[in-house]
Structures are given as C-alpha cells and as structure tokens.
Amino acid sequence: MSALLIFGLILAILAVIFTLQNSAEITINLFFWEIQNAPMALVILCCIALGYFAAVIYLYPKIWNLKSENKKLAKANSVLDEKLAAIQARLKSEEDDHPLGIEMGKMDENFSLFNDL
C-alpha cells in the first residue's frame, strides 16, 4: 500500500473518532443568520476546511510565480548544460591532439638541439 493511502485511512479514522466524541449540538450566529442544532464536529471540520481553502486561494499566486520561475531556471539550466557539454567535448578533442596537454610548435627542418656546438 502506498504511504498516501495509509495516511488517508488514518486521517479518516481520526475524523470518525472526532465526530463521535463531539456530537453535541450547538447554535451558530453569523450576522443575521442563526443556525440551530448544528453538530459541533461538523462546524469544526467546516471551519478547518474553510481555513485550508482560504490559505490555498491566498497562496496560489505565489505558487504560480514560483512554478513559472522554476520553468525559466530549468530552461536556463538546460542551455548551460548544453554549453558545458560542448566545452567539455572541445577540451577532450584538444587533449586528444596533444597527449601531454602542451601544444608543440612546428619544427623547422634546420632546427637541431645541437646548433650551439
């Protein structure tokens, strides 16, 4: 079983226990409305849900901006990876041309190490 499914089942069991333990009926007054005989557990769970949705609505623009910034950075990262691969390929080809890593100039036909003698 996946961890998310197990977490959901545990959460559902806790919600049922919470509902059974808080079955008292209360009266809710909101401005001009009055709701009588509302189960306390239902009221508390509705308040939690409203708080969750309010937070999601408040934070959604920030999440959207972060996602778009993440896409831009991922695109820039892929461009830099391509440039790095090209540079590494060029350096590898240069190393293949010069096994010691030092480029030797073209030697003259008349050049000799013992010219000074």
Beta strands, then each sheet from edge to edge (+ up, - down):
strand 1: 25-30
strand 2: 33-39
sheet 1: 1+ 2-
end
